[in-house]
Amino acid sequence: MKKVEKFCKNIIKVVETTPQLAIYKRDFLTFVDMVLDYTKGKYKYVSKSSKYVVAICVFYILFPFKFRKVPFFKEINNVSVLLFMIKMLKKEIGFYRIFKMQNL
């Protein structure tokens, strides 16, 4: 649980410090809330495909490949992977927002 929370805080920090991700800040914050609620058992409606997308993106960010040794490319890759993840999970994030509004 602590590792998930630490990972989520790191995502928020990256989003806040990267201008290209600033327009997606609301989506990232909702994504982080969704992940935390899922790990705590409060939200159970995450599809398998969404879990796979998150797992692949996290794996890609955490385990660098040879061409990612150059810091500039590493940063571009991380940003593009996070953007890809948010765009793939847009529908799932929308469902979670509806769930949160209904369960306030």
PyMOL commands that set and color helices and strands:
alter all, ss='L'
color gray80, all
select helices_A, chain A and resi 2-17+19-40+48-62+66-68+71-88+90-102
alter helices_A, ss='H'
color red, helices_A
deselect
rebuild
show_as cartoon
